[in-house]
Amino acid sequence: MRSEGFKESEGFPKRIRIKRDKEFEKVIKKGEKKVGFRVVIYRLRENGSSLKFGIRVGKNVRKAVNRNRIKRILREILRKNKEKFSSQEKILIIYKSSDEDVTTEELQKEIFDLLR
């Protein structure tokens, strides 16, 4: 059930998520890799595919609460900026740092610095 004022374009629907391990592996093997301080980004451009995002946060972030918080932050960054990506891309973001007190602004700046 949707609340009042919710727009479909504002969500992060399952159809734009990379969900299968095979898809993750394909993006990692064939995609372009960019390494930052906190994240590693893989970007794969494929003709005939649609825009998809994948997010992974490792167990080096000790508590599940903090891992889930970081995943929510990453989804929010991608949701707000999905129009900046090509419609034929698959983007995989792997959070590799053990830094649990990261802010949305810090992560957003790092991601878009790497994607330039």
N, CA, C and O atoms as a Tinker XYZ file with bonds, in Angstrom:
   464  protein
     1  N      0.840000   -1.177000    0.000000    73     2
     2  CA     0.000000    0.000000    0.000000    64     1     3
     3  C      0.885000    1.241000    0.000000    63     2     4     5
     4  O      1.814000    1.341000    0.802000    81     3
     5  N      0.610000    2.158000   -0.869000    73     3     6
     6  CA     1.414000    3.365000   -0.985000    64     5     7
     7  C      0.831000    4.485000   -0.143000    63     6     8     9
     8  O     -0.382000    4.602000    0.028000    81     7
     9  N      1.736000    5.304000    0.378000    73     7    10
    10  CA     1.274000    6.450000    1.140000    64     9    11
    11  C      0.970000    7.595000    0.180000    63    10    12    13
    12  O      1.356000    7.551000   -0.988000    81    11
    13  N      0.295000    8.593000    0.661000    73    11    14
    14  CA    -0.039000    9.759000   -0.140000    64    13    15
    15  C      1.230000   10.470000   -0.590000    63    14    16    17
    16  O      2.178000   10.608000    0.184000    81    15
    17  N      1.247000   10.912000   -1.817000    73    15    18
    18  CA     2.375000   11.685000   -2.314000    64    17    19
    19  C      3.549000   10.857000   -2.812000    63    18    20    21
    20  O      4.542000   11.423000   -3.268000    81    19
    21  N      3.465000    9.533000   -2.737000    73    19    22
    22  CA     4.553000    8.683000   -3.204000    64    21    23
    23  C      4.493000    8.582000   -4.718000    63    22    24    25
    24  O      3.429000    8.350000   -5.293000    81    23
    25  N      5.643000    8.758000   -5.363000    73    23    26
    26  CA     5.727000    8.629000   -6.817000    64    25    27
    27  C      6.572000    7.420000   -7.144000    63    26    28    29
    28  O      7.571000    7.157000   -6.474000    81    27
    29  N      6.182000    6.685000   -8.167000    73    27    30
    30  CA     6.927000    5.492000   -8.584000    64    29    31
    31  C      8.362000    5.844000   -8.946000    63    30    32    33
    32  O      9.273000    5.063000   -8.669000    81    31
    33  N      8.585000    7.003000   -9.559000    73    31    34
    34  CA     9.921000    7.379000  -10.001000    64    33    35
    35  C     10.863000    7.665000   -8.834000    63    34    36    37
    36  O     12.078000    7.735000   -9.024000    81    35
    37  N     10.323000    7.830000   -7.640000    73    35    38
    38  CA    11.164000    8.131000   -6.481000    64    37    39
    39  C     11.666000    6.876000   -5.784000    63    38    40    41
    40  O     12.510000    6.977000   -4.894000    81    39
    41  N     11.188000    5.725000   -6.148000    73    39    42
    42  CA    11.570000    4.494000   -5.475000    64    41    43
    43  C     12.861000    3.899000   -6.023000    63    42    44    45
    44  O     13.484000    4.445000   -6.933000    81    43
    45  N     13.239000    2.782000   -5.454000    73    43    46
    46  CA    14.381000    1.989000   -5.912000    64    45    47
    47  C     13.850000    0.587000   -6.172000    63    46    48    49
    48  O     14.127000   -0.339000   -5.409000    81    47
    49  N     13.076000    0.428000   -7.264000    73    47    50
    50  CA    12.362000   -0.829000   -7.492000    64    49    51
    51  C     13.298000   -1.993000   -7.782000    63    50    52    53
    52  O     14.454000   -1.803000   -8.162000    81    51
    53  N     12.782000   -3.190000   -7.599000    73    51    54
    54  CA    13.582000   -4.393000   -7.795000    64    53    55
    55  C     14.021000   -4.570000   -9.240000    63    54    56    57
    56  O     15.034000   -5.221000   -9.492000    81    55
    57  N     13.293000   -4.013000  -10.189000    73    55    58
    58  CA    13.649000   -4.193000  -11.596000    64    57    59
    59  C     14.952000   -3.477000  -11.957000    63    58    60    61
    60  O     15.541000   -3.788000  -12.993000    81    59
    61  N     15.418000   -2.537000  -11.147000    73    59    62
    62  CA    16.690000   -1.870000  -11.448000    64    61    63
    63  C     17.815000   -2.366000  -10.537000    63    62    64    65
    64  O     18.885000   -1.759000  -10.493000    81    63
    65  N     17.583000   -3.456000   -9.815000    73    63    66
    66  CA    18.612000   -4.006000   -8.932000    64    65    67
    67  C     19.281000   -5.216000   -9.566000    63    66    68    69
    68  O     18.634000   -6.014000  -10.244000    81    67
    69  N     20.567000   -5.341000   -9.341000    73    67    70
    70  CA    21.274000   -6.563000   -9.699000    64    69    71
    71  C     21.085000   -7.500000   -8.514000    63    70    72    73
    72  O     21.487000   -7.185000   -7.394000    81    71
    73  N     20.473000   -8.652000   -8.766000    73    71    74
    74  CA    20.121000   -9.540000   -7.663000    64    73    75
    75  C     20.858000  -10.873000   -7.688000    63    74    76    77
    76  O     21.120000  -11.449000   -6.632000    81    75
    77  N     21.190000  -11.365000   -8.854000    73    75    78
    78  CA    21.780000  -12.695000   -8.976000    64    77    79
    79  C     23.306000  -12.635000   -8.937000    63    78    80    81
    80  O     23.919000  -11.688000   -9.430000    81    79
    81  N     23.905000  -13.665000   -8.342000    73    79    82
    82  CA    25.360000  -13.751000   -8.271000    64    81    83
    83  C     25.993000  -13.767000   -9.653000    63    82    84    85
    84  O     27.077000  -13.216000   -9.842000    81    83
    85  N     25.331000  -14.391000  -10.619000    73    83    86
    86  CA    25.860000  -14.423000  -11.987000    64    85    87
    87  C     25.993000  -13.009000  -12.555000    63    86    88    89
    88  O     26.982000  -12.683000  -13.210000    81    87
    89  N     24.989000  -12.183000  -12.294000    73    87    90
    90  CA    25.036000  -10.801000  -12.773000    64    89    91
    91  C     26.170000  -10.034000  -12.092000    63    90    92    93
    92  O     26.889000   -9.276000  -12.743000    81    91
    93  N     26.331000  -10.231000  -10.775000    73    91    94
    94  CA    27.419000   -9.583000  -10.045000    64    93    95
    95  C     28.767000  -10.001000  -10.637000    63    94    96    97
    96  O     29.632000   -9.161000  -10.884000    81    95
    97  N     28.937000  -11.307000  -10.861000    73    95    98
    98  CA    30.199000  -11.816000  -11.400000    64    97    99
    99  C     30.485000  -11.264000  -12.792000    63    98   100   101
   100  O     31.628000  -10.932000  -13.106000    81    99
   101  N     29.460000  -11.165000  -13.618000    73    99   102
   102  CA    29.627000  -10.645000  -14.969000    64   101   103
   103  C     30.104000   -9.195000  -14.939000    63   102   104   105
   104  O     31.013000   -8.822000  -15.680000    81   103
   105  N     29.496000   -8.387000  -14.089000    73   103   106
   106  CA    29.883000   -6.976000  -13.979000    64   105   107
   107  C     31.316000   -6.873000  -13.462000    63   106   108   109
   108  O     32.082000   -6.033000  -13.935000    81   107
   109  N     31.684000   -7.713000  -12.502000    73   107   110
   110  CA    33.036000   -7.676000  -11.944000    64   109   111
   111  C     34.062000   -8.101000  -12.994000    63   110   112   113
   112  O     35.112000   -7.472000  -13.114000    81   111
   113  N     33.775000   -9.154000  -13.750000    73   111   114
   114  CA    34.740000   -9.667000  -14.731000    64   113   115
   115  C     34.890000   -8.772000  -15.950000    63   114   116   117
   116  O     36.005000   -8.557000  -16.425000    81   115
   117  N     33.779000   -8.246000  -16.463000    73   115   118
   118  CA    33.812000   -7.506000  -17.723000    64   117   119
   119  C     33.790000   -5.990000  -17.555000    63   118   120   121
   120  O     34.073000   -5.256000  -18.502000    81   119
   121  N     33.455000   -5.520000  -16.360000    73   119   122
   122  CA    33.264000   -4.093000  -16.158000    64   121   123
   123  C     34.551000   -3.329000  -15.888000    63   122   124   125
   124  O     35.599000   -3.900000  -15.587000    81   123
   125  N     34.427000   -2.022000  -16.008000    73   123   126
   126  CA    35.515000   -1.099000  -15.706000    64   125   127
   127  C     35.550000   -0.885000  -14.197000    63   126   128   129
   128  O     34.511000   -0.654000  -13.578000    81   127
   129  N     36.738000   -0.960000  -13.601000    73   127   130
   130  CA    36.878000   -0.891000  -12.147000    64   129   131
   131  C     37.482000    0.441000  -11.732000    63   130   132   133
   132  O     38.469000    0.895000  -12.311000    81   131
   133  N     36.878000    1.064000  -10.722000    73   131   134
   134  CA    37.394000    2.295000  -10.106000    64   133   135
   135  C     37.486000    2.063000   -8.608000    63   134   136   137
   136  O     36.522000    1.616000   -7.987000    81   135
   137  N     38.637000    2.364000   -8.025000    73   135   138
   138  CA    38.854000    2.120000   -6.601000    64   137   139
   139  C     38.989000    3.452000   -5.876000    63   138   140   141
   140  O     39.779000    4.310000   -6.269000    81   139
   141  N     38.210000    3.611000   -4.814000    73   139   142
   142  CA    38.274000    4.790000   -3.981000    64   141   143
   143  C     38.692000    4.420000   -2.564000    63   142   144   145
   144  O     39.085000    3.285000   -2.295000    81   143
   145  N     38.602000    5.382000   -1.675000    73   143   146
   146  CA    38.978000    5.166000   -0.282000    64   145   147
   147  C     38.015000    4.208000    0.419000    63   146   148   149
   148  O     38.445000    3.317000    1.151000    81   147
   149  N     36.717000    4.393000    0.194000    73   147   150
   150  CA    35.707000    3.567000    0.864000    64   149   151
   151  C     35.014000    2.570000   -0.052000    63   150   152   153
   152  O     34.552000    1.526000    0.408000    81   151
   153  N     34.935000    2.878000   -1.339000    73   151   154
   154  CA    34.158000    2.040000   -2.256000    64   153   155
   155  C     34.973000    1.610000   -3.474000    63   154   156   157
   156  O     35.943000    2.257000   -3.870000    81   155
   157  N     34.536000    0.493000   -4.046000    73   155   158
   158  CA    35.024000    0.038000   -5.341000    64   157   159
   159  C     33.801000    0.037000   -6.252000    63   158   160   161
   160  O     32.751000   -0.492000   -5.888000    81   159
   161  N     33.941000    0.629000   -7.435000    73   159   162
   162  CA    32.818000    0.722000   -8.361000    64   161   163
   163  C     33.170000   -0.010000   -9.645000    63   162   164   165
   164  O     34.227000    0.209000  -10.236000    81   163
   165  N     32.269000   -0.880000  -10.061000    73   163   166
   166  CA    32.389000   -1.561000  -11.345000    64   165   167
   167  C     31.278000   -1.031000  -12.232000    63   166   168   169
   168  O     30.127000   -0.919000  -11.810000    81   167
   169  N     31.642000   -0.701000  -13.483000    73   167   170
   170  CA    30.679000   -0.137000  -14.420000    64   169   171
   171  C     30.770000   -0.907000  -15.728000    63   170   172   173
   172  O     31.835000   -0.986000  -16.339000    81   171
   173  N     29.649000   -1.473000  -16.150000    73   171   174
   174  CA    29.603000   -2.254000  -17.378000    64   173   175
   175  C     28.536000   -1.664000  -18.291000    63   174   176   177
   176  O     27.371000   -1.539000  -17.912000    81   175
   177  N     28.956000   -1.307000  -19.498000    73   175   178
   178  CA    28.010000   -0.798000  -20.496000    64   177   179
   179  C     27.681000   -1.938000  -21.457000    63   178   180   181
   180  O     28.577000   -2.544000  -22.045000    81   179
   181  N     26.384000   -2.225000  -21.614000    73   179   182
   182  CA    25.926000   -3.294000  -22.497000    64   181   183
   183  C     24.795000   -2.787000  -23.367000    63   182   184   185
   184  O     23.837000   -2.194000  -22.872000    81   183
   185  N     24.908000   -3.022000  -24.662000    73   183   186
   186  CA    23.809000   -2.671000  -25.556000    64   185   187
   187  C     22.655000   -3.636000  -25.326000    63   186   188   189
   188  O     22.857000   -4.838000  -25.151000    81   187
   189  N     21.460000   -3.101000  -25.329000    73   187   190
   190  CA    20.279000   -3.931000  -25.166000    64   189   191
   191  C     19.893000   -4.217000  -23.728000    63   190   192   193
   192  O     18.869000   -4.856000  -23.490000    81   191
   193  N     20.678000   -3.765000  -22.760000    73   191   194
   194  CA    20.309000   -3.991000  -21.357000    64   193   195
   195  C     19.733000   -2.707000  -20.781000    63   194   196   197
   196  O     19.802000   -1.649000  -21.408000    81   195
   197  N     19.172000   -2.803000  -19.606000    73   195   198
   198  CA    18.609000   -1.627000  -18.948000    64   197   199
   199  C     19.491000   -1.242000  -17.757000    63   198   200   201
   200  O     20.349000   -2.014000  -17.328000    81   199
   201  N     19.268000   -0.063000  -17.244000    73   199   202
   202  CA    20.035000    0.437000  -16.105000    64   201   203
   203  C     19.777000   -0.425000  -14.877000    63   202   204   205
   204  O     18.628000   -0.647000  -14.494000    81   203
   205  N     20.863000   -0.914000  -14.259000    73   203   206
   206  CA    20.740000   -1.719000  -13.041000    64   205   207
   207  C     21.859000   -1.353000  -12.083000    63   206   208   209
   208  O     22.959000   -0.983000  -12.491000    81   207
   209  N     21.549000   -1.466000  -10.799000    73   207   210
   210  CA    22.511000   -1.179000   -9.737000    64   209   211
   211  C     22.645000   -2.382000   -8.816000    63   210   212   213
   212  O     21.675000   -3.095000   -8.557000    81   211
   213  N     23.857000   -2.596000   -8.328000    73   211   214
   214  CA    24.106000   -3.620000   -7.328000    64   213   215
   215  C     24.881000   -3.008000   -6.174000    63   214   216   217
   216  O     25.737000   -2.148000   -6.379000    81   215
   217  N     24.582000   -3.450000   -4.970000    73   215   218
   218  CA    25.237000   -2.918000   -3.771000    64   217   219
   219  C     25.689000   -4.088000   -2.920000    63   218   220   221
   220  O     24.934000   -5.033000   -2.692000    81   219
   221  N     26.925000   -4.019000   -2.454000    73   219   222
   222  CA    27.446000   -5.017000   -1.525000    64   221   223
   223  C     28.185000   -4.280000   -0.406000    63   222   224   225
   224  O     28.954000   -3.352000   -0.655000    81   223
   225  N     27.936000   -4.710000    0.811000    73   223   226
   226  CA    28.652000   -4.188000    1.974000    64   225   227
   227  C     29.196000   -5.395000    2.718000    63   226   228   229
   228  O     28.436000   -6.265000    3.144000    81   227
   229  N     30.526000   -5.446000    2.875000    73   227   230
   230  CA    31.174000   -6.607000    3.474000    64   229   231
   231  C     31.022000   -6.675000    4.982000    63   230   232   233
   232  O     30.568000   -5.732000    5.630000    81   231
   233  N     31.414000   -7.817000    5.519000    73   231   234
   234  CA    31.325000   -8.051000    6.959000    64   233   235
   235  C     32.403000   -7.308000    7.739000    63   234   236   237
   236  O     32.451000   -7.388000    8.967000    81   235
   237  N     33.282000   -6.574000    7.021000    73   235   238
   238  CA    34.252000   -5.761000    7.739000    64   237   239
   239  C     33.555000   -4.617000    8.478000    63   238   240   241
   240  O     34.133000   -4.035000    9.395000    81   239
   241  N     32.325000   -4.289000    8.091000    73   239   242
   242  CA    31.464000   -3.424000    8.897000    64   241   243
   243  C     30.782000   -4.385000    9.854000    63   242   244   245
   244  O     29.878000   -5.122000    9.461000    81   243
   245  N     31.207000   -4.380000   11.095000    73   243   246
   246  CA    30.914000   -5.460000   12.045000    64   245   247
   247  C     29.434000   -5.709000   12.332000    63   246   248   249
   248  O     28.984000   -6.854000   12.295000    81   247
   249  N     28.684000   -4.663000   12.614000    73   247   250
   250  CA    27.297000   -4.857000   13.046000    64   249   251
   251  C     26.338000   -4.755000   11.867000    63   250   252   253
   252  O     26.488000   -3.890000   11.005000    81   251
   253  N     25.354000   -5.646000   11.840000    73   251   254
   254  CA    24.367000   -5.678000   10.758000    64   253   255
   255  C     23.605000   -4.360000   10.663000    63   254   256   257
   256  O     23.244000   -3.932000    9.566000    81   255
   257  N     23.360000   -3.723000   11.787000    73   255   258
   258  CA    22.653000   -2.442000   11.799000    64   257   259
   259  C     23.424000   -1.416000   10.970000    63   258   260   261
   260  O     22.837000   -0.665000   10.191000    81   259
   261  N     24.732000   -1.393000   11.146000    73   259   262
   262  CA    25.560000   -0.435000   10.412000    64   261   263
   263  C     25.680000   -0.815000    8.935000    63   262   264   265
   264  O     25.684000    0.066000    8.075000    81   263
   265  N     25.779000   -2.115000    8.627000    73   263   266
   266  CA    25.805000   -2.548000    7.224000    64   265   267
   267  C     24.517000   -2.141000    6.515000    63   266   268   269
   268  O     24.552000   -1.640000    5.392000    81   267
   269  N     23.393000   -2.355000    7.167000    73   267   270
   270  CA    22.104000   -1.993000    6.575000    64   269   271
   271  C     21.966000   -0.489000    6.405000    63   270   272   273
   272  O     21.386000   -0.030000    5.421000    81   271
   273  N     22.483000    0.278000    7.340000    73   271   274
   274  CA    22.458000    1.737000    7.231000    64   273   275
   275  C     23.251000    2.200000    6.014000    63   274   276   277
   276  O     22.805000    3.077000    5.274000    81   275
   277  N     24.412000    1.615000    5.811000    73   275   278
   278  CA    25.248000    1.986000    4.667000    64   277   279
   279  C     24.545000    1.602000    3.365000    63   278   280   281
   280  O     24.594000    2.357000    2.394000    81   279
   281  N     23.893000    0.441000    3.334000    73   279   282
   282  CA    23.148000    0.041000    2.136000    64   281   283
   283  C     22.007000    1.015000    1.856000    63   282   284   285
   284  O     21.756000    1.358000    0.701000    81   283
   285  N     21.318000    1.460000    2.898000    73   283   286
   286  CA    20.237000    2.440000    2.708000    64   285   287
   287  C     20.775000    3.752000    2.158000    63   286   288   289
   288  O     20.155000    4.366000    1.289000    81   287
   289  N     21.930000    4.184000    2.664000    73   287   290
   290  CA    22.550000    5.419000    2.172000    64   289   291
   291  C     22.913000    5.271000    0.699000    63   290   292   293
   292  O     22.636000    6.168000   -0.096000    81   291
   293  N     23.532000    4.148000    0.324000    73   291   294
   294  CA    23.922000    3.929000   -1.065000    64   293   295
   295  C     22.699000    3.874000   -1.983000    63   294   296   297
   296  O     22.715000    4.453000   -3.069000    81   295
   297  N     21.641000    3.185000   -1.554000    73   295   298
   298  CA    20.419000    3.139000   -2.361000    64   297   299
   299  C     19.829000    4.529000   -2.545000    63   298   300   301
   300  O     19.358000    4.864000   -3.632000    81   299
   301  N     19.850000    5.329000   -1.508000    73   299   302
   302  CA    19.307000    6.685000   -1.584000    64   301   303
   303  C     20.111000    7.537000   -2.569000    63   302   304   305
   304  O     19.534000    8.286000   -3.358000    81   303
   305  N     21.436000    7.425000   -2.525000    73   303   306
   306  CA    22.292000    8.169000   -3.456000    64   305   307
   307  C     21.966000    7.759000   -4.895000    63   306   308   309
   308  O     21.809000    8.617000   -5.763000    81   307
   309  N     21.867000    6.464000   -5.145000    73   307   310
   310  CA    21.574000    5.983000   -6.493000    64   309   311
   311  C     20.163000    6.360000   -6.929000    63   310   312   313
   312  O     19.944000    6.717000   -8.086000    81   311
   313  N     19.219000    6.283000   -6.019000    73   311   314
   314  CA    17.829000    6.619000   -6.341000    64   313   315
   315  C     17.700000    8.076000   -6.768000    63   314   316   317
   316  O     17.030000    8.386000   -7.753000    81   315
   317  N     18.342000    8.962000   -6.025000    73   315   318
   318  CA    18.233000   10.389000   -6.322000    64   317   319
   319  C     18.980000   10.793000   -7.585000    63   318   320   321
   320  O     18.677000   11.827000   -8.181000    81   319
   321  N     19.948000    9.991000   -7.997000    73   319   322
   322  CA    20.800000   10.377000   -9.115000    64   321   323
   323  C     20.741000    9.412000  -10.287000    63   322   324   325
   324  O     21.632000    9.435000  -11.137000    81   323
   325  N     19.720000    8.562000  -10.361000    73   323   326
   326  CA    19.700000    7.546000  -11.412000    64   325   327
   327  C     19.578000    8.140000  -12.812000    63   326   328   329
   328  O     19.947000    7.475000  -13.780000    81   327
   329  N     19.080000    9.354000  -12.956000    73   327   330
   330  CA    18.986000    9.976000  -14.278000    64   329   331
   331  C     20.356000   10.399000  -14.813000    63   330   332   333
   332  O     20.478000   10.714000  -15.996000    81   331
   333  N     21.378000   10.411000  -13.970000    73   331   334
   334  CA    22.730000   10.773000  -14.396000    64   333   335
   335  C     23.468000    9.617000  -15.062000    63   334   336   337
   336  O     24.557000    9.809000  -15.602000    81   335
   337  N     22.891000    8.426000  -15.028000    73   335   338
   338  CA    23.520000    7.247000  -15.594000    64   337   339
   339  C     22.905000    6.904000  -16.942000    63   338   340   341
   340  O     21.746000    7.219000  -17.210000    81   339
   341  N     23.695000    6.255000  -17.780000    73   339   342
   342  CA    23.207000    5.792000  -19.072000    64   341   343
   343  C     22.183000    4.685000  -18.860000    63   342   344   345
   344  O     22.269000    3.932000  -17.890000    81   343
   345  N     21.217000    4.586000  -19.764000    73   343   346
   346  CA    20.177000    3.568000  -19.610000    64   345   347
   347  C     20.681000    2.168000  -19.948000    63   346   348   349
   348  O     19.939000    1.201000  -19.770000    81   347
   349  N     21.905000    2.026000  -20.425000    73   347   350
   350  CA    22.440000    0.715000  -20.793000    64   349   351
   351  C     23.645000    0.346000  -19.938000    63   350   352   353
   352  O     24.601000   -0.256000  -20.426000    81   351
   353  N     23.593000    0.707000  -18.666000    73   351   354
   354  CA    24.711000    0.451000  -17.755000    64   353   355
   355  C     24.297000   -0.466000  -16.618000    63   354   356   357
   356  O     23.133000   -0.532000  -16.222000    81   355
   357  N     25.294000   -1.167000  -16.114000    73   355   358
   358  CA    25.147000   -1.896000  -14.862000    64   357   359
   359  C     26.239000   -1.367000  -13.948000    63   358   360   361
   360  O     27.421000   -1.412000  -14.290000    81   359
   361  N     25.842000   -0.865000  -12.783000    73   359   362
   362  CA    26.753000   -0.273000  -11.823000    64   361   363
   363  C     26.752000   -1.137000  -10.566000    63   362   364   365
   364  O     25.695000   -1.440000  -10.013000    81   363
   365  N     27.931000   -1.527000  -10.124000    73   363   366
   366  CA    28.076000   -2.306000   -8.902000    64   365   367
   367  C     28.935000   -1.508000   -7.927000    63   366   368   369
   368  O     30.057000   -1.123000   -8.256000    81   367
   369  N     28.414000   -1.260000   -6.733000    73   367   370
   370  CA    29.153000   -0.527000   -5.707000    64   369   371
   371  C     29.421000   -1.473000   -4.543000    63   370   372   373
   372  O     28.499000   -2.033000   -3.949000    81   371
   373  N     30.704000   -1.636000   -4.232000    73   371   374
   374  CA    31.109000   -2.481000   -3.118000    64   373   375
   375  C     31.739000   -1.592000   -2.066000    63   374   376   377
   376  O     32.749000   -0.936000   -2.321000    81   375
   377  N     31.143000   -1.569000   -0.883000    73   375   378
   378  CA    31.667000   -0.784000    0.229000    64   377   379
   379  C     32.720000   -1.628000    0.924000    63   378   380   381
   380  O     32.402000   -2.675000    1.488000    81   379
   381  N     33.979000   -1.181000    0.889000    73   379   382
   382  CA    35.082000   -2.004000    1.385000    64   381   383
   383  C     35.681000   -1.499000    2.694000    63   382   384   385
   384  O     36.463000   -2.209000    3.326000    81   383
   385  N     35.336000   -0.318000    3.099000    73   383   386
   386  CA    35.906000    0.279000    4.297000    64   385   387
   387  C     35.253000   -0.288000    5.557000    63   386   388   389
   388  O     34.127000   -0.782000    5.512000    81   387
   389  N     35.955000   -0.213000    6.658000    73   387   390
   390  CA    35.349000   -0.606000    7.927000    64   389   391
   391  C     34.804000    0.614000    8.661000    63   390   392   393
   392  O     34.328000    0.500000    9.791000    81   391
   393  N     34.872000    1.777000    8.024000    73   391   394
   394  CA    34.356000    3.028000    8.582000    64   393   395
   395  C     32.832000    2.960000    8.653000    63   394   396   397
   396  O     32.167000    2.910000    7.618000    81   395
   397  N     32.278000    2.957000    9.853000    73   395   398
   398  CA    30.832000    2.819000   10.036000    64   397   399
   399  C     30.121000    4.156000   10.201000    63   398   400   401
   400  O     28.894000    4.214000   10.116000    81   399
   401  N     30.868000    5.226000   10.435000    73   399   402
   402  CA    30.263000    6.538000   10.692000    64   401   403
   403  C     30.321000    7.441000    9.469000    63   402   404   405
   404  O     30.523000    8.649000    9.596000    81   403
   405  N     30.146000    6.873000    8.302000    73   403   406
   406  CA    30.220000    7.635000    7.066000    64   405   407
   407  C     28.901000    8.378000    6.849000    63   406   408   409
   408  O     27.837000    7.883000    7.222000    81   407
   409  N     28.973000    9.557000    6.251000    73   407   410
   410  CA    27.767000   10.337000    5.981000    64   409   411
   411  C     27.374000   10.199000    4.517000    63   410   412   413
   412  O     28.172000    9.780000    3.679000    81   411
   413  N     26.143000   10.556000    4.231000    73   411   414
   414  CA    25.632000   10.509000    2.868000    64   413   415
   415  C     26.453000   11.412000    1.952000    63   414   416   417
   416  O     26.787000   11.025000    0.832000    81   415
   417  N     26.773000   12.596000    2.418000    73   415   418
   418  CA    27.520000   13.558000    1.605000    64   417   419
   419  C     28.904000   13.036000    1.249000    63   418   420   421
   420  O     29.353000   13.186000    0.112000    81   419
   421  N     29.588000   12.417000    2.225000    73   419   422
   422  CA    30.929000   11.872000    1.974000    64   421   423
   423  C     30.875000   10.761000    0.926000    63   422   424   425
   424  O     31.684000   10.730000   -0.002000    81   423
   425  N     29.923000    9.860000    1.084000    73   423   426
   426  CA    29.799000    8.752000    0.131000    64   425   427
   427  C     29.408000    9.247000   -1.251000    63   426   428   429
   428  O     29.947000    8.779000   -2.253000    81   427
   429  N     28.485000   10.177000   -1.314000    73   427   430
   430  CA    28.048000   10.702000   -2.603000    64   429   431
   431  C     29.198000   11.383000   -3.332000    63   430   432   433
   432  O     29.369000   11.191000   -4.536000    81   431
   433  N     29.980000   12.169000   -2.620000    73   431   434
   434  CA    31.117000   12.853000   -3.236000    64   433   435
   435  C     32.115000   11.832000   -3.771000    63   434   436   437
   436  O     32.597000   11.975000   -4.895000    81   435
   437  N     32.431000   10.812000   -2.993000    73   435   438
   438  CA    33.393000    9.803000   -3.431000    64   437   439
   439  C     32.889000    9.032000   -4.649000    63   438   440   441
   440  O     33.650000    8.792000   -5.586000    81   439
   441  N     31.630000    8.649000   -4.645000    73   439   442
   442  CA    31.070000    7.887000   -5.761000    64   441   443
   443  C     31.122000    8.689000   -7.049000    63   442   444   445
   444  O     31.546000    8.172000   -8.083000    81   443
   445  N     30.698000    9.944000   -7.001000    73   443   446
   446  CA    30.661000   10.729000   -8.230000    64   445   447
   447  C     32.038000   11.226000   -8.662000    63   446   448   449
   448  O     32.241000   11.519000   -9.840000    81   447
   449  N     32.986000   11.325000   -7.732000    73   447   450
   450  CA    34.369000   11.591000   -8.131000    64   449   451
   451  C     34.921000   10.405000   -8.911000    63   450   452   453
   452  O     35.632000   10.589000   -9.899000    81   451
   453  N     34.596000    9.185000   -8.471000    73   451   454
   454  CA    35.075000    7.984000   -9.164000    64   453   455
   455  C     34.398000    7.773000  -10.515000    63   454   456   457
   456  O     35.022000    7.253000  -11.440000    81   455
   457  N     33.142000    8.166000  -10.641000    73   455   458
   458  CA    32.402000    7.926000  -11.876000    64   457   459
   459  C     32.682000    8.957000  -12.959000    63   458   460   461
   460  O     32.222000    8.783000  -14.088000    81   459
   461  N     33.403000   10.004000  -12.667000    73   459   462
   462  CA    33.727000   11.010000  -13.697000    64   461   463
   463  C     34.649000   10.471000  -14.731000    63   462   464
   464  O     35.017000   11.186000  -15.663000    81   463
